[in-house]
Amino acid sequence: MTDPDARLYKKGKGQEAYPRYLVHDVIDVQSRVILSRRASLATGTAERETSLEQLASIQFRHPWITIRTLSADKAYGTTEYLEALFVQGITPLVPLRRKEMEEIPTWKRRAKDPAQEARRQAKVRDVQIRNQARLIQQQGGYRSIQALRTRCEHVFAEGKECHGLDRARSRGLYAMEEQALLTAVVQNLKRLCRFRKKRGGTGSLACAKPELGAGSPTRLPILWRQTAGRMASKIRHVGSLCPINSPAF
């Protein structure tokens, strides 16, 4: 029986299309902490639409987090998406399909129709937005920061190989969203254990010890919250990507 919410989707050319969902991540590329994870229907615009919703949700729920730059692949290099990032004060590190600078369009005659003039101004604004994104790519730190975007792939690979995110366990978008969120919780807990200071052990052993010098078992969740707060305060660059295609039943 086919999942009614799944859509036929293939990641690349030459691949066979299967009923799938898309899973979207926004992560801090320095710590690999997942800031937001969502599942969506496999549509042609789901990547960009969901990414903007995730960014808005992060800034609404955690106003102390300041996102300065965002890395993504060429699928996000549309004028509408770039403009939305500029409006939010986020510097897009997104490679465009066309690398050459575009000339600002000009016209020999003035437009007598206000609607035509508005369309001309929209074309000029779109070219300026794309050229602004290309100028950012020419800066010295672009390549070094963009290279960290591969860590998004590492997070997805971990979820698929170690936590069963390569296949939907239940039917329906709501069930897929629940599975994706629970997987993200497990992955973030692993990172919290790794980022904790060593106190009589390392990794999961250090986190599992209730006695951490204060003599109270309740100190463990407090330290976890403090560790998460320190990590969140250092967030400067995030990556947004959507390479996971979770096959439905």
N, C-alpha and C positions, 0 to 999 in steps of 0.2 A: 504494500500500500504506500503510495507516494505522499510525502508531506505537502499539504496544500499551500503552505507559506514559502516553501523553497522555490527558487528560480533557477532555470538552466544558466550555467555560467562556466566559463573557462578562463584560466588565468592568462594563457598565451596562445599564440598561433600554433596550429598543428595539434593542439590538445583536444580531447573529447569533452564535450559539455556534460555536466552532471547537475542534478538539483542540489543547490548549495545555498549557504548563508555567507555573509561577509562579516568579519570581526575586525573592528577598528581599535587601534591603540593610540594614545598620546602618552609618551614616556619622557622622563628626564634622562637625557642621553648620558649624563655624567654618572648617575647612580643606578640607571636602568630601572628606576622605580616607575611603575605604571600609574600614571595620574588619572587616566580615564580609559575604560574599555566598554565598548558597546557592540552589539550585534545588530545587523540590519538586513533587509532584503537585498538580493544581488541585482542592483540596477546600475545603469550607466553613470548616474550622478550621486550614488550613495556615498562614495568616498569623501567628496568635498562637502556635501551637505552635513554628513555626520561629524566630520572634523570641526566645522564651524560650531555645531551644537555642543561638541565636547569642550572646545575652548571657552565658549560662553558659560558653560556649566562650571568649569574649573574656576574661572574668575569670580563667579557669583558665590560659589560655596566656600572658596578660600581666597578672600580678597587680599590677604597678605602675600600671596604668591604673585610674583611679577614675571610674566613670560616676555622675554625680549626678542628671541629669534625662534623660528620654526623651520625645520628641515622636512622635505617631502620629495617624492619622486615626480616624474614628468606628468603623471596623471593629474596632479594638482595645479599644473601650470596654466590655468585658465585666467582670463582677465577678471572675471567676477570674483574668483577666490582670492587672487592677489589684492584686489581692491578692498575686499573685506578684511584682510589682514592689516593692510595699511591703515584702515579706519580704526582698528583696535590698537594701533601702536605697536604691532608685531612686525619685525623685519623678516620677510619671507626669503628663505634660502631654497628656492625651488628652481631647478633647471628647466628652461623653456626649450621647446622643440626647435625653435629657430634662434640661433645664437647671435646673429647679426642685428645691429641696431636698426630700428625702423625709422624711416623719414616721417616727419610730421606732415600729415596730408594738408594740402592747400587747394583753394579753388579760385579760379579767375573771376568768377562772377559772384556777387552777393546773393544770398538766398532771400527771396521775397516772402516765401512761406515760413512762418515761425516753426512749423513742425520739421521742415527740411533743415532749418538752421539748428534745431535741437539735435537732429541726427548727426549733423556735421560735428557739432561740439562733442557729442558722445564718442565719435570715432577718434577725434583728437585726444580725448581723455583716455581712451583705451590704449592708444599707442604710447602715451606718456607713462601709463602704469606699467606696461610691459618693458619699456626702456629703463624705467627706474629699477625694475627687478634685474635687468641685465647689468646695470651699473653695480648693483650689489655683488653680483657674481665676479666682477673684476677686482674686488677688494682682496687684500692679502689673506685675511683670515677666513675667507669663504671656503676654500678647499679643505682646510684643516677641520673646520667645524662640520662641513658636509660629510667628511669621512666618518664621523661618529654616527651618522644615520644608519649604518649597518647594524648598530646595536639593536635597532628595532627588529631587524630580522632575527637576531639572536633570541630576543624575548619571545617572538612567535615560534621559533624552532623549539625552544624549551617547552612552551605550552603544548605543542603538538607531539613532541617526542616523549616527554616525561609526564604529562598531565592529561593526556587523552583529548586534547582540543582539536585533533585532526578529524574527528567525526562527531556529529551531533548525536547525543545520547537519547534525546526525546524529540517528539515532533512539535512543531510550532515555534514561532519567533520568540515568544515569552520564555519557553523552556531553553532555547538556545542562548538567550540573553542571561538567564540565570546560570547556565553552565559557564559562560564566558566570564561572568563576574566572580564566581567562586574560584575559577582557575586563577584569575588575577589576584585574588586575596591570598591564595597559597603562594604565588610567586613573590608577592610583596613581603609576606612573612619571612620567606627565605632570605630576602635582601636585608630585612631588619635584623635578622640573626647575624648576618655577615658584617653589618655595619656597627654592631654593638661593640663596645670596648671589651677587651679580653679580661675576664675576671674569673680566674681559676679554670678556664677552659676556653674553647673556641667554638664558633658556629652554633649549632643546635644545642650542644652540651652546655655552653655558657648561658643560653637563653632558658634552658630547662631548669637551672638551679634556682630554687626559691630564696636561698640565703645569698644575698648580694652585699653583705656588709652592714645592712640596716637592721637585720634580724627580723624582718617582717615579710611574709610571703606576698603581701600586696604591693611590694616595691617593683615587682617584675612588670606588670602592665604600665606602671607609671614611667619606668625607664623606657619602655617601648614607645610610649607617647612622646617622651622627650627626644628620643632618637629620631622619630618621624618628624618632629617639629624642626630639629636641626637640619635634617635633610631637605625639608620643604623650603626652609629659609634660604637655601643656597641654590635654588632652581633658577637658572638663567636661560637655558636653551632646551627646547623640547623637540621631539621628532614625531611626526604623524605619518602613519603608513597603514596599508590595508592589504597585506599579501595572504592572509589566511582565508582559505576557502574550505569551510567545514561541510563535508558532504552530508546530506540528509539521508534518511532511510529510503 
